Amino acid sequence: MNRRNNMLQKAFLCLCCLFYLASSPSFAQNEDTFQNPILPGFYPDPSITRVGDDYYMIHSSFSFFPGVPIFHSKDLVNWTQIGNILDRPEQLDLDGLGASRGIFAPAISHHEDTFYMVTTLIDNGGNFVVTATDPAGPWSNPNWLREVSGIDPSIFFDEDGKAYITYNSEAPDNKPLYDGHRTIRIIEFDYKNMKTVGAPKILVNGGVDISTKPVWIEGPHIYKKDGYYYLMAAEGGTSVNHSEVILRSRDVMGEYVPYENNPILTQRHLPNDRKNPISATGHADLVETQNGEWWAIFLATRPYDTEDSYNIGRETFLAPVTWKDGWPIINADFEEVQYSYKRPNLPAGEKPTFPLSGNFVQQEDFKENKLPSYWLFLRTPLTPWYSLREPAGSLTLNLQPATLSGSENLSFVARRQQHVTGSASTKMSFKPTSANEFAGIAAFQSENNYYALGKTISNGKEVVQLLKSEKAGDSTTSANTTVLAEKALSRSERGKPLYLKTEFDKGSISFYYSTKEGDWKLLQDNVDGTFLSTRVSGGFVGTTLGMYATSQGKPSNNKATFDWFRYEGNDAVYDSASANKAN
């Protein structure tokens, strides 16, 4: 009898396990569906190309270095970062640029065994092309396109061997009829000699209907299908009025006729108080799979309140494309963009070792001889100021005079915040010798909008201090921050490593410290998280979290050493039945 009961109990447990797996969101993602965003956090302006069975995707990086992260996938769902296209100082000079300047809207294409990436370096040179035979690099130094006056260039290779660059440019004769009046232009591109040919031509003036005063037509791409050239672009700006529109022509040089039911993607008409909103959809790119399906990647945001507050920037989403009467429609079967769709009809790709979607925990222990490719610097580092060998298995930062309020490269090593709810923590060894020396952890959105939690000297004592940025001024001063909270370390705590943690939940942030792992002490709770939102800070980037060390305008030989950096994301939408799912 006992043996029979044991067998029944085991059978019941097996059935329970099967039921749990079948109902688990992660299980559903693996087998039948996938989760959006496919790249959460600050990965805006996606561009994609397919080469055989392989897919490659890139994104804007603005004034972060290395520039233009590049990802590879076999199934459009699981993406692995294979490098950064602009990873050498001679390729990318970002000195003096604001965080939301730099690299705008790169586009990737492939032709005759060569990869092409074209982009705009705002405020420091304009448009350029780089090439590679291996998408993981190395990529060439920039080939500048001085005749391309504007932003958001992309290259289209036609079947007759010619190539063209389309881009966003000024209004005709540089005389805008209204604020936001722009054009889409095209110019022939001699890709063998890396130069443009002839004069540019206007393809779109203002937008699909200039009588409605459409704004910020941008992010153009051309595709060819069934004898038509399709010109797709974004309209409405990159905020809540963002949209995607489509036009077509029998001739690559036009005239392009707009689709009568434009836009083919937008969420601007939906109420702000809808549950789990996905907003600001646009800046899309299309790809046809080897099995004949069409899919769109595009940027969108996930606001956490009805005032359109989001801290993590513009993210990359994936949705199916349906062709109707000769026109592509994105997300045709739904009013709202979905958090989950049926997977593309492709063999499942390998899951990346570095997690990129859903909820996850990721800890960097600095065991390798170089930083993994997801780590970021603010602007281009021109001198060595960090080490992974002193001591081995840690990251050591030199204290530099530059601060987060300035416009130069500084001692800040960061990663993207990828969730609305989560935490970041680190273990640091640092002995400050003066009040200008500060090291710890920072949450950065712009030169005017950041928090920093760390150790310094105050009134002759070692303290844990929480700083909030003020309006940026001279980067060689310390007058750009306000002390929100401060706690003196006891004599027994001063010589020990310091643990630091920030917990974020929508518009609220809490800051903790400890000298014993896991024994967190609250320094300040309910700090205003909307201060790090794009709504408040402006700009085009998302919050980055990382390790920071500064001597605040004065020379210093001091260093701070970090043993590890732990990131945890835990968004309720991924684990809740409230997440809308496609059937």
Secondary structure, DSSP 8 states (H G I E B T S, - for coil): -HHHHHHHHHHHHHHHHHHHHHH-HHHHHHHTEEES-SB-SS--S-EEEEETTEEEEE---BTEESEEEEEEESSSSS-EEEEEEE-SGGG---TT--TT-EEEEEEEEEETTEEEEEEEEETTTEEEEEEESSTTS-----EE-TT--SEEEEEEE-TTS-EEEEEEE--GGG--SSTT--EEEEEEEETTTTEEEEEEEEEEESSS-GGG-----EEEEEEEETTEEEEEEEES-SSTT-EEEEEEESSTT---EE-TT--SEE-TTS-TTSSS--EEEEEEEEEE-TTS-EEEEEEEE--SSTT---SS--EEEEEEEEEETTEEEETTT-SS--SEEE--SS------SS--SSSEEEEE---SSS--TT-EEES---S--EEEETTEEEEEEE-BS--TTSSS--EEEEEE---SEEEEEEEEEE---STT-EEEEEEEEETTEEEEEEEEEETTEEEEEEEEE-S---TTSSTTEEEEEEEE--HHHHTS-EEEEEEEETTEEEEEEESSTT--EEEEEEEEGGGGSHHHH-SS---EEEEEEE-TTS----EEEEEEEEEEE--HHHHSTTS----
